Amino acid sequence: MQVLNHYGHKGLYIDGAFVESSSKNTFDVKCPANEEVVATIAWAEKEDTECALRAAEEGFKVWSKTPVQERVDKMMALRAKLLENKDLLKEVVSHEMGKTFDGADEDVVSITNSLEFYGKEILAKEDFEIPDREGTHQHTMVHQPLGVVVAFLAYNFPLLNLGFKLGPALAAGCSIIIKPSEISPLSALMIAEYAHEVGFPKGVITVLCGNRQNVGIPLCESTIPRLITMIGATYTAQKLIEQSIKTSIKRYSMECGGNAPFIVFDDANIDDALAVGTGVKYGNTGQICVAPNRFFVQEGIFDEYVKRFVEIAESKKLGFGRENNPDMGPLVSEKARDGVHQFVQDCLAQGGTLLTGGEKVEGKGFYYKPTVIVMDDPKAAVLQHEVFGPVAVILKFKTTEEVIQKSNDVTAGLASYVFTESEETMAEVTMALEFGEVQQNGVKYDIYLPHLGVKNSGLSMDCSKFALDDYLVQKRVSKKL
């Protein structure tokens, strides 16, 4: 396999070089589709993290003073390098995550789009004046690079998640320390390799793999970082904020977990509601923060919707990479698969009825059958938790007021979906839902569209021109006339 030939042992990327851990410790990255080791990665110690922080601080001094057009030129050179090696990047993501080859395309497209988008946005960013009421001064708001950024990334979209942070950081003039998930670090290390090849200054991009004690806590407790950004679980965000606030005031941009309601009214286009619902639910094996978690279907079409949903679930072909054009890959680890299975068991114990799936697939790899469960109790304790896997829980509702209340009865507030042909109903439900995103009669995500949550689903946002402001300092300059 090309990936195995390309990666034998990979070091930490610190101060413009790949280096061994100070302890020489390593860990193995295994493919979740066949449980084979695909690479051995250096495992950082605390002194490596401290070295990385100092290097990033020096890298910021250089990168922040680099003219904007030169920064953008480097970003475009990196983008070209990624596109040149697109198939290899997709293979790496497939092997570390267990994705289908086609499913890995979204990762590569997203990071290359991010580099291009934020390159254009920073060139278009302008200072602006505030009129002086008395006419005695000239007031100008200017923007400058914030500083060192630390990015903690989830495993589910290794390059997409990285792109959400790398694009705005580089464009703004920040140096960035990337801590990928130990489950899927290969693609991040490959990005560092390509950045090295196109000539990014030392310390601008750093990649560290290691545990919480030796990497996570020292990164947070250091006074060097100015922004802590993350994609991951809510409790992880809470820990990062708790650890980092002890030593200095920092900015935070946190995209946390969701518990998305998918609401289908009687008058909805049922074909669209099925295509989107099953597509987002079973895409990436359900390991998507915006995946529907609770399907609320109005009583008039409930039976038809459930029947057709089950048929689609049972038609999904499991597999890996390019082999036989699979629809769905494995879950990322045995722990993840066991967690999904426990969620299913809890649903059944709390009154759910299993219609299909609910089983681990025998043999190598962490496969789990696409699952559909019908439940009557929307307040069941299990439904307060996000299932990060291919399990659809479908509930029946009668009235608009009822489904709004049930949808909002969770602590998360990331994505939500509403399907109805009634403009009045759509407007009412959209304004009442306590979620950062409402997808109406379809689904759309792109780098130029804000991605944000409310309640326990995050702080600030990823994507769009608005996210760039997290990486910039606004400064008021007032000149006496």
N, C-alpha and C positions, 0 to 999 in steps of 0.2 A: 504494500500500500504506500502511496506517495507520502502520506502523513508520517508513517513510521520511519521512512527514509529521511524525511526532512527534520524530524524531531527525535533525537536520541536523548540528550540531556540539554536542558535549557537553564541558564542562570538568571539571577536577578538583574534587572536593567537599571543601573544606578550611575549617575554622572557620565552618561554617554557611553557606557560599556556594559557588556554582559559579564557578571562576576558570580563566583561561587558564594554560598553562604559562608559567613565567618566560622561557622561550626562544621561546614561541609555537609550539613544535613540536607536531605532531599525527600521528596514524596512522589508517588506514582499517580499519574492521571490515567484513569481507566475509562474505556468506552462503555457506556451503559447498555449498548445493544448486544455486546458479546462478552463483556467483563474482562477484555484483554487490555494490558498496559499499552498505552500509545505514546507515552513520554515520561521522562523523569525530570522533575522540576526542583530547582534550589528552594530551600525553605528558610526564610529569613529569621535572623535573631534580632534582638533589640538593638545591638550596636549597628547592624545593617540598616535598620530603620532610622537611627540617628544620623548615619552617614547620608542616607537618602534625603532626609530633611535639610541638611546643610547644603547638599548639592542642588536641591530644588530652590533653595533660597538664593544661591548664586546664579542659578539658571534664570530665575525671575529678573534679576538685575540686568541680565543681557537681553532677554526676550522682551521685557517691558520697554526697553529703549530702542528696540528694533523698529524701523519705520513700518507703518501699517501695511503698505503695499508689499514690502519684503516678507512680512509675516504671512500675508495672504498667498504670495507666490510659493512659499514653502508648503503651505496647506494644500495648494493645488498640485504641487509635485507629489505630495504624499497621496492625495486622492488618485492621481494617475497611476501611481505604483500599486495601489490597492485594486484598481480596476484591471490592471495588467495581470494581476495574480488572483483574480476573482474566483476561479474554480478551485484553486488551492485553498483559499480562505474558506470557501464553502465546505471543502472536505474536512478541514480542521474543525470547524464548528460542528459538522456532522459527527465526527469522531469523539469530540469531548462532550457533546450534549446528547448524542443519539438522535439528532434530527434527521428528517428526510433531507435529501440533497436539495430538492426544490424549496423546502421549508427554510433552509439555511440562506437562501437568496435574500430574504428580508433583512438579515443581519448586515450583509455586505452593502446592499443598496442603501440602508439607513445610515451607515457610518460615512459612506462617500457623499450622500446627499447632505449630511450635516456639515461636512467640511466645506462643501460648495456654498451652502446656504449662509453659514455664519461668516464665511469669507466675504460674501456680498453685503451682509448686514453691517459688518464693522466698517466697510468702506463707505456705506451710506449714513453711518452714525454721525450726527452733527451736534456741535455745541449750540446752545441757544441763549438768547438774551431775555431778561425779565425787565420790563419797563420800570423806570424809577418814577414814582408818583410826584416827587418834588422837582425832578429834572436836575438833580445835583450829582447823580452818580450813574455810571454804566455798570450793569450787573450781568455777568455771563456765567452760565452753568457749563462746566467742562467735565469731560469724562476721562478717567485714567485707569490703567489696569489695577485690579484689586490686590493681587499678591499670589501666594502659593495656594493651590487648591488641592484638597484631598478627596478622592472619589472612591467610594465603596460600591462595588457592583454586584448585582445578583447574577445567578448562573443562567437564567432562562433564555436571555438574548445577549450572548456575550459581546457581540460587536454593536448591536443596536444600542444597548445600554451604554457602552463605551462612547459611541458616537454622540449621544445626548450630552455628554460631559466634555468630551475632547474638543468638539467643534467650537463651542462658545469660549472655552478656556483659552485655546490657542489664538482665536480671533481677538479676544480682549487683551492679550498680552500677558496672560498668567502662565506660570509653570504648573504642572499637574502631576501629582503622585497617584497612581492608579493601583488600587488593591482589588484585583479581580477575585471572584469566588475561586476557592481551591478546586472546585469541581470542573470549572471551565476556564482555565487561565491561558491556554495555548494561543488562542486568537489574539489576546491582548499582548502577549509577548511577541507575536508575529508583527503586530502593528508597531511595536517598539523597534523591531528589526528593520522594518521598512522606513520608519522615521529616521533611524540612524543612517540608512543608505542614502536618503535624500538630503542629509546634512543639517538636521535640527541641532541647535547648540546643546552642549552638555547641560544636563539638569533640567531641561525644559519638560521632558517626558520621562517619568520614572514608573517602573512596574515592580511591585513587591508582592510576593506570595508568602503567607505566613499566618500564624494564629493570632488570636485576640490579644494575648498577653504580650507577645513580642512585636507585633505590628499594629494592631488596631488601637490599643490603648496608648502606646507612645505617639502615634500619629495624632490622636485626639488631644492628648494632654500637652503636646508641644505648643508653644506660643508662636511658632513660625506660620502655620496655616491660617489663612484669613477666611476661607470658606470650606465647610465640610458638606459634601454633597453625597447622596446615597440613592440607590434603588434597592429596595428590600422590604423586610417585614417591619411593622410598626414598632415592635419591641426592640428591634435593632436600632431604629432611629432614636428611640428613647434612651438607650444605652449610650449611643454616640454623643447625644446632646449632654447627657449627665456627665460623661467623662471629659468632654471638651470644655465645658463652661467653667470648670474648676480653675483654669489657669488664665484664660483670656476670653474676651467677648469676640465671638466669631459669627459669621453668617451661616445660615443653613438652607439647603435646598434638598428636601427629602421627598422622594416618591415612595409611598408605603403601599401596603396591600389593599385590596379591594374586596367587595362582597356584592358584586353587581346584580341588580334586579333586571330581568328581561321581561317586559310587560307586553302581552299580546291581547288586544281587545277583539271582540267578536267581528268588528268590521274591518279588521286588518287584512292586508294582502298576505294570505297564509303561506304562499310559496316564498315570498321574500322573508317572512318571519322565520320560516324553517331553514332557508339557505343561510341567513346570517347567524341564527341561533346555533345551528350545528357547526357552522364554519368556525365561529369564534370559540365555541366550547371545546371542540376537538382539535383545533389548530394547535400546533406545538404541544400536543398531548395534554391540553388543558393547563399548561404551565405558563399562563398569561395573567398579568395582574388585572386586566380589563375583561377577562373571560366571564361570561354570565355564570353566576353562582346559584341564583334562584330564579326559575322561570315561572312567572305568574301568567296564567292563561285563563281568559274569561270563559265562563261555563258553557256558552253557546257553541264554541268551537273546540272545547277542551278535548273531547274524545278523538276527534279527527287529528288534532295537532299532536297529541301523544302518540297515536298509532303511527303516523308518518315519521315522527321523530325517532321512534324505535327502529323503524325500517332503515332509516339513514344511518343510525348508529351501528346497526348490525351489518351494514354494507361496507364499513370502513376496513381497509386492508392494512394490517400491521406489517412493519418492516423497517429497514434502516438504509440510510444513504441513498444510493442510486438503484438499489436492488429491487426490481419488479415494480417500480413506481408506487411505493407505499403511500397511504394517506396519513399514517400516524406512526410515530416512532415509540420508543420506550420512555418511561419516566427516567429521571436523571440518576437515580440511585436506588438501592434497596430500601434505604430509610424513607425516601420519598414514596416509593410504591407501598411500603407498609403503612405510611401515614394516610395515603388515599384509601387503602383497604379498611383501615380503622374508621375513617370517616363514613364509608359505606355501611360498616357494621353498626355504627352509632345511629345512622339514619334508620336502619331497619329496627333497631332496638327502641327507637323513639316513634315508631308507628309507620314508617315508610314501607312501601311495597316495591320490590325489585322487579323490573320489567325485562331488563336484559343486562348482561355483563356482570359486574360485581365479582370478577375472578382475576386472579393472577394467571398469567400465561406460563405454562410449564416450560422448562428449558433455560438456556442461557439468555441473559438480558433481563431488564426490569420492565417487561411489558405488562400492561393492564388493559383488560377489555373495555371498550367504550361502554359506559354504564348509564342507564336511565332509571330513576327512582321517582315514584309518585308519593307525595306526602300530603296530609290534611292539615297539619299543625305548623303554621309559619313561625310560631314562637318556639319551636323545638330548639333546645340548646345547641344542637349540632349546627344549626343554620346560622348561628352567630359567628361561625368560623369559616374562613375562606378555604375551599378545597382547591389545591393546586394540582389538579389532575382531571382526567376525562370522565367526570361524573356530573350528570345533569339531574337536578332535583326540580320536579315540576309540581306546582301547586295551583289549585283552582280558585278563582275569585269571582265575585258577583258585581260589585259596584266600584266606581272610580275612587270614592272616598276610602273604601276598604283597601284597595291595592296601593294607594299612596301611603297609608299608614303602615301597611305590612312591609313595603319596600324600604321605608325610612327607619324601620325598627332594628337597626344595626349601628355599630359604632364606626364602621367604615363609610367612606363617601367618595369613591373614585369615579368609576364609569357606571352608566345606566343606559337602558335601551327601552324605547317605547314604539309600539307599532299600532297605528290606528289611522283610519281615513278621515276622522273627524278633526277639523282644525280646532274646534272649541275644546274637545277633550285633550288634544295634544298640548294646547297652550296651558290648560289647567294643570295637567300632570307635570309638564316641564318645569313650571314655576314652583311647584310644590316639592319636587324631588330634591333631597339633600345630598346631591352628588356634584362633583366638579365638572362632569361631562354628561350630557344627555344626547344620545344618538337617536335621531328620529327616522324611523322607517328604513334604516340602513346602518352602515358603519363606515367611518372614514378617519384614518390617521395619517399624518404626514409631518415632516420636520417643521413646516411653517405654521402648524396648528398647535395652540397651547395644549399641553397635557398636564392636568392638575387635579388635585383632590381636595376635599374638605374634611372636617371632623378628624378622625384618626388616620386619614389616608395621605397626609403629607403637608409640607410647608413649601411655599413658592411653587415653581413649575419647571418642567422640561419643555423643550421645543419652542418654536416661535421667536420673534424678535424680543419678546418680553423677557425670556429667560436670559438673554445676554446681559441684562442689567445686574444680575446677581454677581457677575464677574467683573464689574466695573465700579469704580468709586466716582460718585458725583461730587464735584467741588464747586462752591460759589466763589467767584472772583468779582469783587466790587471795587471799581475805580472811581475816584473822585474826579469830577469834571472841572 
